[in-house]
Amino acid sequence: MKVKILKKTENELKIELEGSSHGLCNMLQNRLLEDETVDFAGYDVPHPLASSPIIYIRMKNNHKPEEALLEAISKVRAANDAFGKELEQVLKE
């Protein structure tokens, strides 16, 4: 996966995730929207045949969007780890 920064300001971040899917973007968007410092978070897939979704984040006040994105990624990883452990346990039964 390639990440390309399309726009970066003090309170906005717009990135393209070449080779990504709706699954990852949807998880990131949901985690970002749980953050009270996030004003807006969304993603778009400009063309269905090109797997290069664009994620857009706008923050409230003086919060940094890259920090919110890194925190969202951390939460997605933790959820993925928890799911993996639970699945392993269930499959052993």
C-alpha positions, -999 to 999 in steps of 0.1 A, spaced: 0 0 0 12 35 -9 2 66 11 2 99 -6 -5 132 12 -28 153 -10 -34 181 15 -20 190 49 -27 220 70 -28 227 107 -63 212 111 -69 192 79 -53 161 63 -62 145 30 -44 113 20 -47 88 -8 -43 51 1 -32 34 -31 -41 -3 -30 -64 -1 0 -101 -10 3 -134 1 18 -127 -22 48 -97 -4 61 -111 31 53 -144 23 70 -126 11 101 -104 42 102 -134 65 96 -154 50 125 -125 52 149 -118 88 139 -154 98 144 -152 84 180 -126 111 187 -142 142 201 -114 164 187 -123 154 151 -147 177 134 -151 156 102 -138 123 90 -147 106 58 -134 88 28 -142 85 -9 -133 60 -36 -132 83 -67 -133 54 -92 -146 19 -84 -120 2 -107 -90 21 -91 -84 10 -55 -71 44 -43 -95 57 -16 -90 92 -3 -94 99 35 -102 134 47 -99 145 83 -107 180 97 -101 187 134 -116 211 159 -96 239 175 -58 233 174 -57 195 173 -35 178 148 -51 155 123 -21 133 119 -22 126 157 -59 116 154 -51 93 125 -23 76 143 -45 71 173 -73 57 151 -48 33 135 -37 21 170 -73 14 179 -79 -5 147 -48 -26 154 -60 -33 190 -95 -43 177 -79 -66 151 -56 -82 177 -86 -88 201 -106 -103 172 -77 -126 163 -73 -139 198 -111 -144 202 -113 -162 169 -83 -185 178 -101 -194 211 -134 -201 195 -118 -223 168 -100 -244 194 -134 -253 210 
